Amino acid sequence: MDTLQDFELYHKIKYDRHKPSLEVLYDRYERVLYSFIYKMTGNRELAEEVLQEVFIKLWRGIGEYHTDKGKFSSWLFMMSRNTAIDLLRKHRNETALEDEHIEYLADHQEDVSKEVEWNEEKQNIREAVSTLSKEQQTIIEDVYFKGMTQKSIAEKLGIPIGTVKGRVRLSLKHLRSKLSLGGKEEEA
């Protein structure tokens, strides 16, 4: 069940009312959605309420996801954002939130989309880098994240600079392949 793609789980929920699929999606997204919603609302109770409402909507089939519209996670984040705005409006009298705050959130939908996409991309890159050997991971981190020169890496590791260059080249080729195939290895 954990190996199923998000959209496959979504379809099992929507068409088969498959409760374990909802549980898997909840486990995958609960923390990151809660953080996202809490960042929007600044209120723990409201963030919990929004999170619960999002998964109730998923279970009831409210809103529809289509694979041609983008990633499932982007759709789920947008549903969370819209649900948060709806609940903020509903609770504004109780919590004394100003309309300007709600309008600010509504006006920054594109920023939210970009942040969601960037977070997904960072996760994809982290996963791709984790498939490299430990030595390749160290070299990539030294070059691209710590800004070390290939010469200083060669000195640090005690290997020829040509070896460092070759390993960087092979690592980048592997990463390009992983990222362009969505994390799937090429069939030989």
Steps between C-alpha positions, in 0.01 A plus 500: 500500500785741584647448153192635320521845343291780653257511207448122524410534867273793414312288243461214751347747744277670245369194319535216751466688833822326603573616854862367517586719198379806690712397797811469279442845347442642848828351623685641197364854522379567856819666629583711197139612452464585867819711486381671183155574645641614834734737318195647321269528801736542795249300704554137608134418555398651169785318322379169648143580395609583144708182477205292616268675255739434209504127566123495549470666158730236353287223652174654380636565152460877524717659235650292225861433414607435141852381419519736200466801735832440677628310801259361758695667779461843337126442474487388864690810614265724302199323654656559843561865423144554377355313797709714737373820337141374522537414868677830573203681348258285697683563827595862439237634740605256771873554458482868396707446185493792264381466141835638384681192636264268312530707182878493534490119508263489204722739302812290557371178343779506240764532775348196673507299176863590439594410857324164469674428170839602642449278807412207272806567286727517807356167617561345156860625502559368854362160399715491184816595694423228757526238222865590438780312671623657825817619325301658216264666750800648684654634180169652376437660840855638511480646147142627486397560859828596667655670195830311517722483192572166339867550582426546873276191496780298338737615774246428773432147370858431394407410143597644160302800376410303184328241721299774672398645163395156375296431813328839478418434134362150575304628800341779295414256222334271754310791659382627159373155417321460836341844484391480136338160556322606818721279716472185281811332367544462126439148373814353347 
